[in-house]
Amino acid sequence: MSENLIELYSNQRTLSGRGSIRQLVPLLRADPQPTLLFCGRSFLNGPVYAQLKSDLNDLIIGYEIVAHEASPAEIDAWVTRWRGHVDRVVAIGGGSVLDGAKAFSAMMQHPLPTARYLEKVGDTPVQAVTLPLIAVPTTAGTGSEATQNAVVTDQLDIKVKASLRHPVFVPQVAILDADLLKGAPDKVLATCGIDAFTHLFEAYLSSKGNLFSRQLALTGLRQFVQAWPALNRTDAQGDAAREAMMLASWLGGVCLSSAGLGVIHGLAGELGAIKPYHHGEVCGRLLFPFLEQLAESRDAQQQQLMQALHQQLFNTPDAQPTRFLKSWLQQQAIVPFWQETQTLSEADVEWILARANSKNSLVSYSQQAMRAMLTEAWQVTP
């Protein structure tokens, strides 16, 4: 077989459209069972929860607040607290909330501590069991509502950012309501948006990709291009942009689960094990030096794919489509997040490079190439 085989994973049920959060309460009422809510504190203090509170609180037995990427110890504590009491989970929030809820849902059905099942460091395979989960993203970036993995981070003890992964971990239901993005800070909209772009872009360029997965990625990338310049607008164009980005994010989740990711995430995953930097911002910072290297690539398939991508997204002739893309992304961004000073130490760089890899990139990136990406994206101190 000359073409890669692609397996697509997505939710059993996806509800989409502005205002679709209103379907959550009827969905829970239609099948009453002990339900735990995972969310961020901003959701509890926001207008959507104020509207849902009286009905939603009658349908849940409690909630857990997720303030950051969950650690194995935090997941184990949640499981200890709720094992035997919860049959279903609702997650409303950004990627950290959704990943934490997905990890909890899976570990509730597994007997060992979370770290034993983690990729990279675990010694035990996960099983095809998890609690049913309804995922409601309030940011558009990670696509966690549609992925088969739950990202777990420990920056203190084992220093790892890794996944619990199985097809059954894809949330049973996703509710995609772009109105939940309204009022988010510009930097959150931009750094989450560039995360969605990176998922789609790396899946498009993946060595595991085929016509099917690349067409899905192109669909998401077209939605991203429509959305990127107008994410913070308060008019109808802004509403359309946020809805397009929500779709791009969901498609990014589907694509990364199917075709995998590349060197940007090969670096970002290791950096995330030691630094509390926002994952989307990390991917965005790495994206721009990566695009410079891609522009100089002699790999024929990469260049062919970039020419096709440029035609699909911009439909204008350009001799340097990769540099055109980089310039367009930076010029159209609602906030230049990559210009803010962030640092890595030389020891950090060495630690990352000792563990990073090219993942499913079409070419294998050298230590020198990966070092260049890091040192161009961050100020490196002795």
N, C-alpha and C positions, 0 to 999 in steps of 0.2 A: 504494500500500500504506500503510495507516494505522499498522500495527504495525511496530516495528523487527524486522529479521531478526537472529536470534541464532545464532551458531556456537558450539557447545560443544567445548571441548578437554579431554581428560583422558588418563590413562595408558592404554597398550595393555593393561596388566595391573596390577591393584591387589590386593595381599594385605593383609588387615586382620584384626585380632584380637589380643588380648593373647598374647604369646609368638610372634608371627609372625616375629620376627627369626630364629628357628630355621630358617626356610625359606631364608635367604640362602645358606648353604653348599650345600645340595642344588641350588639354582638355578644357582650358579656351576659346580658339578661337572657338571651336565647339559649344559653347553656350554662346555668348556674353551677359554679364549683369554686372551691377555695382558691382565691387569686391574690397574688402578691404583685405590687407595683414597684418597679424600679424607675427612678427619675433623678433629675438634678434639682438642686434647691431653687434655681431660677424658675423652673417649671412650677414648683409649689407656690412661688411668689408672683406668678404671672397671671394674665387675664384668662387664659384658656382653662387653667385649673379652677379659677374662680367660677367659671361658667359650668364646669363639669362636677365640681366638688360634691354637691349634695347627692347627686345620683351615683357618682363613681365610688364615693366612700361607702355606700351601701353594698357595693359589689366586690370590694376587696377586703382582705383581712389585715392588711398592713402595707408598709412601704419601706424601701431601703433607698437612701440617698447615695448616689455615686458622684464623687467630686473629682475623680481623676481616673486614669487607666487602672483597673483593678489588679491587685496583686494576688498571688496564690493564697496568701494568708487571709486576705479579706474575703475571698470567695469561700474558703473553708469555714470562716466564721459565719458567713451567711447561711451556708448549708447546715452547720451545726444548730443554728438558731431556728431554722424553718423545716428541717427534715421531718417528714411525717405529717406536716400541716398544710402543705401547699400542693395543689394539683395543676395550677396554670400560672403563667407569668405574663405581665404586661410591662413593656419597656417604653418609656416616653422620654426622649432626650437625644443627645448627640452620640457620636460613635462610642465613647467610653461607657455611656449608660447602656447602650444596646449590647456591646461586647460583654460587659459585666453581667447583664441579665442572661445572655446566651450561655456564658460559662457557668453561671449558677444553675440554670435549667438543666444543663448536661450533667454537672457534678451531683445534683440532687439524685441522679439515677446511677451514680457510680460510687463504689465503696471506699476508694483510696483518696488520699489528699490530692489536690489539684496538680501539684508539681509533678506527680508521678505520671500524669498523662500528657504533659506538655511536649510539643515538638522541641527538638534541640537537646533537651535535658531529661525528659521523661524516660521511663523504662517499661511502660505499660500502654498497650493500644487502647484507644477509646472504643466503646461499644455503640451500637446503633440504637441508643436510647436517650431520650431527653424529655423534659416536660414541654407541653405545647406553649408556644410563645407568640404573643402579638407584639410586633415591633412598630413603633411610631417615631420616625426620625424627626427631630426638630432642627437639624442642620443638614446640609446637602454636601456630602463629601466622602465619607467612608464607604457608603453603600452597605454597611453592616446588616441592614434589614434584609439583604438578599444574598449574603455570603454564607458559606458553610463553615467558616472559622470564627472563633471567638479569641480576640487578642488579649493576652494576659501579660502584665509587665511587673517585674521585680527589680527595682534599681538599688535595693539595699543589700540583700543577702546573696542571691544567686546571679544577680545582674543579667537578666535575660528579658527579652521581649519576644514572645513566641505565641503560637496558636494552639488551641484545642480545635481539632478539625474532623468533621464527618459530614456527609451530605444531609443527615437527618438534623444537623444543627441549624440548617436554614430555617429562619422563623416561619412558623406555620402561616401566619397572616402578617402582611405589611400594610400599613395605612400611610399613604403618601399625600400629605396635606401641605402644600407649599405656603399656605398662610401662616404656618407655624414658624416660618423663617422671618416673618415681618418683625422689624425692630431689633434684629440681631446686629451687633456692632459690625462696622465695615470690615475690620480685620478678620473677624470670625467668618463672615460671608466669603471673603477672598481666600483665606487659607484653607477653608473647607472646600471651596470651589476648585482650587488648584489640586487638591487631593483627588477629587473626582476626575479631573483632567488626567492626572498622572496614572490613575488606574486604567482609564480608557486607552491612553497613549501607550503605556507599556504592554497592555494586552494586545493592542493593535500590532505592535512590533515584536510580539513574543515568538520565540522559536516553536512554541506549541500551538500557535494560531493556525487557523485555516480560513477559507472563504466565509464560512458561517460566522465564526467568532469575530472576524475583522469587519464584517458588515454590521454586526451588532455594535462593535466599538465605534465605527463610523457614525452610526445613528446617534450614539451618545455624544460624540465629539461635535456633531452638528448642533445638537441641543446646547452644548457648552458654549460654542461660539455665539449663539444667539443670546445666551444668558450673561456671559462674563462682563460686558461693559455696563450692565444696567441692574445689577443685583440689589443696589441700595436705593433705587428710585421708588418714589411713593405713589406713582401713577399706574395706569394700566400697563405700561411697558415694563415697569418693575414687577408687577404681578405676573406677567407672562414670563419674565426672565427667571423669577424664582421657581415657577412651575417647570420651566425647561431644565433648570439646574437640578431640581429634585429628580427628574427623569434621568438626567445624565448620571447622577450619583447612583441611582438604582441600577442602571445599565452597567455602570462601572463595577458594581458588586457582582453582577451576573458574569461579566467578562473576566474579572480577576479570578473568580472561582473556577472558571472553565479553562482559560488560556494561561493563567499565571501572570507574574509580574517580572520586572527586570532589575537592572543594577541600581536604579534609584532606590527601590525598596530593599535591595540587598544591602545598601548602606544605611538607609533610614531605620531599618529594623534593629541594627546593631547600635546605632547612635541612640535610639530610643531606650535602650537598656541601661544607659548611664546618664542621660540628660533629660530633664523634664520639659523639653521643648515641644511645642504643639506639632503633632505628626504631619499635619497638612503643610505647615510652614516649613518643616524640614524637607518634605518632598518638593515644595516649590523652590526652595533655595538650591537644592541639588539639580532641579530640572534645567536651570539656565546654563550652568557649565556643561551639563550633559548634552544639551542642544548644540553647544559649540563643538563638542567632540563629534557629535553625530553629523554636523555639517561637513566635517573633514573626513568622515568615514569612507573607506574604499570598498565597503561591503555592498555588492550590487543589489542585494535584496533590500537592505535598509534604504538605499537611495531610491529604488523603484517604489517602495512603499511610501516614502516621503513625497515623491512627486505625485502619486495618486491621492495622498491625503490632502496636499495643497489644492489640487484640482477640485476635490470634493468640498473642502471647507471654504475656499476663497474664490475659486473659478477665475483666477487672474494669472497671466504668465509671470513666472519669476524664476530666474536662474538659480537662486539660492532659497528654496522653499523652507529649509530648516531655520535659517536666520530670519526669514520673513516671519515665521511662526513665533520665534523668540521675541522679536520686536513688537509684533502685534499683541502678544500676551502682556508685555510690560507696559505698552502705551495704553492699553484698554483696561488695565487693572484699576479697581476703585480705590486701592490703597497699595503703595509700593512696599509691601511688608519685607521684601528681601533687602531693603536698604537699611533697616534697623540693625544696630550693632549687636551681634551675638558672637560669643567666643567658644573655641575649643582649645584645650591644651594640646601640646605635642603628644603627651601621653594618651590623651583621649583619641587622637588620630591613630596612633599606633594600635591602640586597643580595638578600635573599629576595624581597621584594615586587617588585623589578624583573624577576624571572624567574618568579614563581609564576603559576598560572592556576587556573581553576575545574574543569579537566578535563571530566568528563562530568556535572557537577552539573546539576540541573534548572533552576537559576537561575545567572546569572553574578554572582559575588561581586565587589564593588567593592574597590579598594585600601583604602578605609577599613574595610570589613568584615573583610578579611584581616588588616589591621594590628591590629584589635581582638582577633582570635583569638590572634595572636602575643603581644600585650602582656598579655592575660589569662592565658596559659599559662606565660609566662616573666617573670622579673624583668629588666627592660630597664635597662641601665646606659648612661651617656653615652659 
